[in-house]
Amino acid sequence: MLVIDFSPDLLLGKPLERERVYLCQISPQDYKWDFKKAETDKVANLYKGTTYSDYTLRMLECGSVLEFVYATDSQTGERTLRLKSSNFCRCPRCPTCQWRRSLMWKGKAFNSFPKLIQDYPTARFLFLTLTVPNCPLGELRQTLAWMNKSWERLSKRKAFPAIGWVKAVEVTRRPNDYAHPHFHCLLMVKPGYFGRNYLNQEDWTELWRKSLRVDYTPIVDIRIVKSPSQEKNGMLEPILEVFKYAVKPQDLLKNSDVLNSELDRRWLVELTTQLYKTKSIATGGLLKEYLKDLESEPEDLIHADELSDGEIDKELPSLVFTWSKSEKHFTLE
């Protein structure tokens, strides 16, 4: 594929080396726009003729036009594209909007942690995953209600060590219309936790079992997060894990090679019903003070990529790309 750099010829409207210029050519790191928009179109088509058919048009229009401006990194001098405007549908299961929400949540978390670490320099962090057995998709809402009630009991137990926490829901697809709901949790603990108050894998499993009030052994995973003072990006992995998608787009499109697959359609419609108005992220304790904004829907899905410093280059014109359904690429107008 021909790679076109940020050349003045392109910006000043001089003849190009080929008729069509794609966003992914000009800015290879923005290839995800093509990928996410293609997924969004597939999910939109699955909603056709269903209870949620109004989502179809909204999602087909979602992110169909992207306007970018140039930004220059103040430290490296690297020039990149930065999204200036677009149209987002905000449908709950839209792959494009889910991606933008996830980026916004991660960005807010990354921006909040330096202040948190400054205020609590000795704090340590744990990454906890809590599971329950797979459930029929039609019972997902009541299963999540049970899990949330169990979490409430867990967080009130005397042995629960967290002085702050973030809890995120993830639902993965299983065969025969079953769902696998589980929690990813980032826990803030005092440094003294690693003394007499330390809980090993078996201890956490037993606490979750008692909180669930079941007689079987649930699967629990607990990991120590490297301190930011020990490793520059120590918080990176758990933050990325906690604030990823509640439902992966690939779980909605298991049969993506078959247009409008009935299996996928039934799964998507029922999942949309089961997750209607449910919260995917909750915060508590000291972390609520720093991360409470993450519990609500991000109002701004435009500036989700602005995690680094950079000044807008006002002398260069903005670039507008439109989605080509036939080519599966965003093309320069």
Secondary structure as UniProt FT lines:
FT   HELIX           8..11
FT   TURN            12..13
FT   HELIX           23..26
FT   HELIX           28..30
FT   HELIX           32..46
FT   TURN            47..49
FT   TURN            51..53
FT   HELIX           54..61
FT   TURN            62..63
FT   STRAND          65..72
FT   TURN            74..76
FT   STRAND          79..86
FT   TURN            92..93
FT   HELIX           95..119
FT   TURN            121..122
FT   STRAND          124..131
FT   STRAND          135..136
FT   HELIX           137..139
FT   HELIX           140..155
FT   TURN            158..159
FT   STRAND          164..174
FT   TURN            175..177
FT   STRAND          178..189
FT   HELIX           191..194
FT   TURN            195..197
FT   HELIX           201..212
FT   STRAND          220..225
FT   TURN            228..230
FT   TURN            232..235
FT   HELIX           236..242
FT   HELIX           249..252
FT   TURN            254..257
FT   TURN            259..260
FT   HELIX           262..274
FT   TURN            275..277
FT   STRAND          281..285
FT   HELIX           286..291
FT   HELIX           292..295
FT   TURN            304..305
FT   STRAND          311..312
FT   TURN            314..315
FT   STRAND          319..324
FT   TURN            325..328
FT   STRAND          329..332
//
